[in-house]
């Protein structure tokens, strides 16, 4: 899957296309799903993610990550138009808090949340024990590679 990364102006540094951690994250995303699928990734604040969570999920609270699956583009669309296969929103504020609590870098937490969101877009969930186990098993190799990547940077 291809990631198109955006950030609100408040977090503009997180959309720096040449950042090593973003390049690695894009590489990992490329191994999930179809290479032709595109996912929009937005780094937002708690207020923004709360608004989306309330409007689209009826849950008036912030969260760390939201993902939305849109499906594949219509083959009859005009050439050059590309609808995203899905969309991921990550709250930078919540990710920072979680990273501090867990003792790792904010970028690592953001990366973990993006991977989690990608697997949601691929149809996985954790609503029951079996689903949660299946999703955790699918995410594990990517979590390990992220841990190795961040460990090698320190």
Secondary structure in CASP SS format (residue, H / E / C, confidence):
PFRMAT SS
TARGET T0000
AUTHOR 0000-0000-0000
METHOD secondary structure of the structure
MODEL  1
X C 1.00
X E 1.00
X E 1.00
X E 1.00
X E 1.00
X E 1.00
X E 1.00
X C 1.00
X H 1.00
X H 1.00
X H 1.00
X H 1.00
X H 1.00
X H 1.00
X H 1.00
X C 1.00
X C 1.00
X C 1.00
X C 1.00
X H 1.00
X H 1.00
X H 1.00
X H 1.00
X H 1.00
X H 1.00
X H 1.00
X H 1.00
X H 1.00
X H 1.00
X C 1.00
X C 1.00
X C 1.00
X C 1.00
X C 1.00
X C 1.00
X C 1.00
X C 1.00
X E 1.00
X E 1.00
X E 1.00
X E 1.00
X E 1.00
X E 1.00
X E 1.00
X C 1.00
X H 1.00
X H 1.00
X H 1.00
X H 1.00
X H 1.00
X H 1.00
X H 1.00
X H 1.00
X H 1.00
X H 1.00
X H 1.00
X H 1.00
X C 1.00
X C 1.00
X C 1.00
X C 1.00
X C 1.00
X C 1.00
X C 1.00
X E 1.00
X E 1.00
X E 1.00
X E 1.00
X E 1.00
X C 1.00
X C 1.00
X C 1.00
X C 1.00
X C 1.00
X C 1.00
X C 1.00
X C 1.00
X C 1.00
X C 1.00
X C 1.00
X C 1.00
X C 1.00
X C 1.00
X C 1.00
X C 1.00
X E 1.00
X E 1.00
X E 1.00
X E 1.00
X E 1.00
X E 1.00
X H 1.00
X H 1.00
X H 1.00
X H 1.00
X H 1.00
X H 1.00
X H 1.00
X H 1.00
X H 1.00
X H 1.00
X H 1.00
X C 1.00
X C 1.00
X C 1.00
X H 1.00
X H 1.00
X H 1.00
X H 1.00
X H 1.00
X H 1.00
X H 1.00
X H 1.00
X H 1.00
X H 1.00
X H 1.00
X H 1.00
X H 1.00
X H 1.00
X H 1.00
X H 1.00
X C 1.00
X C 1.00
X C 1.00
X C 1.00
X C 1.00
X C 1.00
X C 1.00
X H 1.00
X H 1.00
X H 1.00
X H 1.00
X H 1.00
X H 1.00
X H 1.00
X H 1.00
X H 1.00
X H 1.00
X H 1.00
X H 1.00
X H 1.00
X H 1.00
X H 1.00
X H 1.00
X H 1.00
X H 1.00
X H 1.00
X H 1.00
X H 1.00
X H 1.00
X H 1.00
X H 1.00
X H 1.00
X C 1.00
END
